[in-house]
Amino acid sequence: HMNVLDNVGFGLRVKGVPRAERIRKAEAALALVKLAGLEDRRPAQLSGGQRQRVALARALVNEPEVLLLDEPLGALDLKLRQEMQSELKGLQRELGITFVYVTHDQEEALGMSDRVAVFNRGRIEQIGTPPEIYEHPRTAFVAGFVGISNIVDAEAAVRFTGERRPFSLRPERILLDPPAGAVDIETRGRITDIQYHGASTRLRLALSDGLELVVERPNTEGTDGALAPGREIRLGWRRDAMRPLRETGR
């Protein structure tokens, strides 16, 4: 039943902040989230993205040192969600306060964060920068939850490393028909499935020992019509692409 301005200033009203100061702070918060001029609008007159901005302004008007955002963009469509992600990052830099952002969207976590904490059943598996989390996962859970990864168990790992220790291998680190000297480890596999994803093509390959690997191939020069299910192909990767895993995090 409140308009945008009253909605944003409601917390200040509860705290007993004088009306003039309340209006000034609410207008400043709305300007921060790019809603200046919409002070008299009602909730039904706002888009989904605008409602999210109102909720954000309502929190920011209290000038918190830490702001908790619990999946704030989950109900938005992909394009609007991406726009809001960019705006939130810019707003955090401008304000200089800590944002604690809860999300189940792994790409969102990697793209928006300075540091990421990966939780598994209420326990922290790993904390690190986005590149650390993605490139150096410490456990099979982190490797499989954040992005796509090939998890090779201890028994199968012996073939490639000589050690009975599981490792993860990102699909984009595997080369198909690698040129001489480009990889340290080479094997052969049969293509069992191909999925086109626009910027890349994802292939599933079965190795002779029963191991299955997923390969992500960029479509920088278009698609390769020679790649088809049933074809046998060489594949390989550098030794440092294999990330050893342990059972527990932290």
Secondary structure, 3 states (H helix, E strand, C coil): CCCHHHHHHHHHHHCCCCHHHHHHHHHHHHHHCCCCCCCCCCHHHCCHHHHHHHHHHHHHCCCCCEEEEECCCCCCCHHHHHHHHHHHHHHHHHHCCEEEEECCCHHHHHHHCCCEEEEECCEEEEEECHHHHHHCCCEHHHHHHCCCCEEECHHHHHHHHCCCCCEEECHHHCEECCCCCCCCEEEEEEEEEEEECCCEEEEEEEECCCCEEEEEEECCCCCCCCCCCCCEEEEEECHHHCEECECCCC
